[in-house]
Amino acid sequence: MVRVVGDEIETAIMSFQDAIKLADSMELDLVEISPNAEPPVCKIVDYQKFLYQQKKKQKEIKAKAAKIVVKEIRFGPNTDDHDYNFKLKHAMKFLEEGAKVRAYVFFKGRSILFKEQGEVLLLRFASDLEEYGKVEQLPRLEGKRMIISFSPKKKK
């Protein structure tokens, strides 16, 4: 026994064979919608149209989902003030556009000795970007990189 539903059909409980005969007489397909229900629910629809509508719904959901862009900004441990300000302006622009920003200090060779300088640089960067974005992740050392992440502030 199955519960049969459809657009031009009154909801009824009938045998599986009767449901198939009813769908064939209407030149449509019998599709199982809810197999765990008691009795199972089947719908009489045009199956190709049903698949098309499902794909269309999935596309709409995907289009509405926010696309997250992550922009990276690279510093050296001894970054000059002019370079710092130049990169700061870029970070501000990225955050205003709604992208996430990941800033990192790259240590090469013996420059790993200047870890404190790198951390100070990133914390200064965080305080300068305070009104544009919030810190998602505080500076932490990963191999030869010290990384900090920002996400844009919500606009009111």
N, C-alpha and C positions, 0 to 999 in steps of 0.2 A: 504494500500500500504506500502511496505517495500523496503529498498535498500538491495540487497543481494550481499555479497562479499565472496570470498573464494580463495583458492590456485589455483585451475584449472578452476575457473569461472570468466567470464568477469563481472565486476560490472554492475548491472542492477536494475531497479525499476520494481517490479512486485507485484501482489496481494499476500497476506499472504498464501492462499491455494496453489497457484502455487509454492511458495517458499518451502512449506512443501513437495509438490510432487517432486520437483527437488532434495531436500535433500534425500528423500526416494529412488529415482531412483539411487542415488549415494551411497546408504547404509550408509549415514552419518546423523548427527543431525543438526538442525537449532537452533543456539544460538543467543539470542538478545545481541548485544554488546553495542549499544548506544541507550537507549530508549528515550532520550530527543531530539535527532536529528530530523530534519524534512526532509524526512520521517525517521522513526526508522531504524537503521542499524542492520542487522542480518548476521551472518557468518555461512557458512556451514563447519562444522568440526566434527571430531570424539570427542565427548564430554568427554569421559574418558581420552583421550590423552590431551585434553585441560586442564582438572582439574589437571592432573599429571604435566604439564608444569607450571601451576600457583603455585602449591605447591613447585616445584623446584626453581622457582624465589624467592618465599618468604624465602626459606631456605638459598639461596645465600645472600639475603639482610640481614638476621639475622646473618649469619656467618661473613659478612663484618663489621657489627656494632661493635664498640669498646666496650669491656666489661670493665666496671669501677670497680676496686677493691678498697675498702676503708679499710686501716689498721689503727688500733687504738693504741695509746701509752698513757699509764696512768702514771701520776705523783702524788705524794703527795705534799702538800704545802712546806714541808721541805726536798725536795729531795736532797740527797748528790751529790757532784760533780762527783764521780765515776759512780753512777747510771745514772746521767744526761748524761754523755759522752757515756755510754753504749747504752742508748735509742736514743741518737743523731745519733750514727752510724747505728742503725737499721732504723731510719727514712730516713737517706741518701740512704741506700740500697733500701728501699721501693720506694722512689721517682725516683731513677735511673731505677728501673724495670718498672716504669710507673704507679704505684699505687698512689692513693690519700692517704694522711695521715691526721688523725684527732687526735690531741693531746689534752689531758684534764688533769686538776688538779682536783682531787677528794677530797672534804672537808668532813671529817666525824666528828661528834660531835661538839666540840667547835673550831675545826680548821678553821671554817668559819671566824674566827676573822683575819686570815692571808690572806684575799682576795688579798691585795696588793702584798704580796709575791708570790702568785700564778700567778698574772698578770705579774709581773717582770720575773718570770721563763718562762712563755710562750712567752713573747716578746724577751727574750734572745734566746729562742729556734728558734723563727722566724728569728732573725738576723743571727744565725748560719747556718740555712738552706737556706739562701738567694740565693746562687748560684745553689742549687739543685731544688728548687721549689718556687712558688710564693704563697703568703698568699691569700687564697680565702675568709677567714672570720677572722676578728680580734677577740681577746679574748672577750668573753661575758659570763656572768654568767647565767646558766640555772639550777635552783634548787641548788643542792650541787656540781655542776660541773662547771668549767670554761673551755670553749672549744675554740680551734683555728683550722682552717682547711688549708691544703696546697694542691696544685695540682702540678704535675711535670711540669718542664719547657720543652718546645718543643725542640727536638734535631735538630740541623741544618745539 
